Amino acid sequence: MGAVLVVLFGRAQLFIGFDLLRQTVERAALWLRGHRARGVIDSVGEERDSDSHRVYRPTVEFATATGELRRATLADTVTGRPRVGTRITVVYRPDDPEHVDAVGIAKGIGSLIVFPIVVVVGAAAVVLPIAYLLGLDGVRSWGEQAIGATIDWLEKTLGAPLGWVRDVLLDRFG
């Protein structure tokens, strides 16, 4: 039963990871092909995220390249309440000015950093339990080798000040 739960967890991580990649690619395409405009935040909606934390969704007024005045709600929420009247740069699809994103490099970089981590964790959580259940002996010895290599790395990197970490890991994983 535990292996099934780990595999389901891994599957969910893979879906999350590839959805992050899809969003990052869409955002990059928008930034490369979209039109930029200076806009003003004219209202802020308040919502709750999946963890019931308060998040905000700004609505921006901006002029398109043709001079048409548009008002659009940003696709992404933010954790800090933006002030009404704040000027921001937005990028929008030329053929769909309602699809607007705030220009900010941090969103793209964050996704690119998280993507490989989530995918590796997901793949390991799917593959390793299945391989272990199928009786592939190398999985257990590979895991033991990885733990040993991690302990050795911790010892070299952290040295004596955190020697207790090494002791705890050795007691726990042998």
C-alpha positions in Angstrom: 0.0 0.0 0.0 2.8 2.4 0.8 4.4 1.8 -2.6 1.2 2.7 -4.3 0.9 5.9 -2.3 4.5 6.8 -3.2 3.8 6.1 -6.9 0.7 8.3 -6.8 2.7 11.0 -5.1 5.3 10.8 -7.8 2.7 10.9 -10.6 1.3 14.1 -9.0 4.7 15.6 -8.9 5.3 14.8 -12.6 2.0 16.5 -13.5 2.9 19.5 -11.4 6.4 19.7 -12.9 5.3 19.5 -16.5 2.5 22.0 -15.9 5.1 24.4 -14.5 7.1 23.8 -17.7 4.1 24.4 -19.9 3.3 27.7 -18.1 6.9 28.8 -18.3 7.0 28.1 -22.1 3.7 29.9 -22.6 5.0 32.9 -20.6 8.3 32.9 -22.5 6.4 32.9 -25.8 4.2 35.7 -24.7 7.2 37.8 -23.6 9.0 37.1 -26.9 6.0 37.7 -29.3 3.8 39.9 -27.1 3.5 43.7 -27.1 4.7 45.6 -24.1 2.8 48.5 -22.6 2.9 50.7 -19.5 -0.2 50.2 -17.4 -1.7 51.4 -14.2 -3.3 49.1 -11.6 -6.8 50.4 -11.3 -8.3 47.7 -9.0 -7.3 44.7 -6.9 -9.4 41.7 -6.3 -8.9 39.6 -3.1 -9.0 35.8 -3.3 -7.9 32.7 -1.3 -5.3 30.3 -2.6 -5.5 26.5 -2.1 -4.0 26.9 1.4 -6.6 29.6 2.3 -3.9 32.3 2.2 -5.0 35.7 1.0 -3.8 36.5 -2.5 -4.5 39.4 -4.8 -5.3 39.7 -8.5 -4.7 43.1 -10.0 -6.6 44.6 -12.9 -4.6 46.8 -15.1 -5.6 49.6 -17.5 -3.2 50.1 -20.5 -3.1 51.3 -24.1 -2.4 48.9 -26.9 0.0 49.6 -29.7 -2.9 50.9 -31.7 -3.8 53.3 -29.0 -6.9 51.4 -27.8 -7.5 51.7 -24.1 -7.9 48.2 -22.5 -8.6 46.9 -19.0 -7.6 43.4 -18.1 -7.1 41.2 -15.1 -3.7 39.7 -14.7 -3.6 35.9 -14.9 -1.3 35.5 -11.9 -2.1 36.3 -8.3 0.4 38.1 -6.0 0.8 37.7 -2.2 1.3 41.3 -1.4 -1.5 43.8 -2.0 -0.5 46.1 -4.8 -1.4 49.7 -4.6 -4.1 51.1 -6.9 -2.4 53.6 -9.2 1.0 51.8 -9.3 2.5 51.9 -12.8 3.7 48.5 -14.2 4.8 47.1 -17.5 2.6 44.5 -19.0 2.9 42.2 -22.0 -0.1 41.1 -24.0 -1.0 39.0 -27.0 -1.4 41.2 -30.1 -4.4 39.2 -31.3 -5.9 38.9 -27.8 -5.2 42.0 -25.6 -7.3 40.4 -22.8 -4.4 37.9 -22.2 -2.1 40.1 -20.1 0.9 39.2 -17.9 3.0 41.5 -15.8 6.6 41.6 -16.9 8.8 40.1 -14.2 11.8 37.8 -14.6 11.4 36.2 -11.2 8.3 34.2 -12.3 10.1 32.5 -15.2 13.3 31.8 -13.3 11.5 30.4 -10.3 9.6 27.9 -12.5 12.8 26.9 -14.3 14.5 26.2 -11.0 11.5 24.3 -9.5 10.7 22.2 -12.6 13.7 19.9 -12.6 13.5 19.3 -8.9 9.8 18.4 -9.0 10.3 16.1 -12.1 13.3 14.3 -10.6 11.4 13.7 -7.3 8.4 12.6 -9.2 10.3 10.2 -11.5 12.1 8.7 -8.5 8.9 8.3 -6.6 7.3 6.5 -9.5 10.3 4.3 -10.7 12.0 3.3 -7.5 9.1 1.7 -5.7 8.0 -0.2 -8.8 11.5 -1.4 -9.4 11.9 -2.5 -5.8 8.5 -4.3 -5.9 9.6 -6.1 -9.1 12.7 -7.4 -7.2 15.4 -5.5 -8.9 18.1 -5.8 -6.3 20.1 -2.9 -7.6 17.6 -0.4 -6.4 18.2 -1.1 -2.8 22.0 -1.2 -3.1 21.8 2.0 -5.3 19.8 3.7 -2.5 22.3 2.6 0.1 25.2 3.9 -2.0 23.4 7.2 -2.5 22.9 7.6 1.3 26.6 6.7 1.9 27.7 9.2 -0.7 25.5 11.9 0.9 27.0 11.1 4.3 30.5 11.4 2.9 29.7 14.7 1.2 28.2 16.1 4.4 31.3 15.1 6.3 33.6 16.8 3.8 31.4 19.9 3.4 30.1 20.5 6.9 33.0 19.0 8.9 33.0 18.9 12.7 30.5 21.6 13.5 27.7 19.5 12.2 29.2 16.1 13.0 26.0 15.2 14.8 24.2 15.2 11.5 26.5 12.5 10.3 25.9 10.5 13.5 22.1 10.8 13.2 22.2 9.7 9.5 24.5 6.8 10.3 22.3 5.7 13.2 19.1 6.1 11.1 20.3 4.6 7.8 23.4 2.6 8.8 
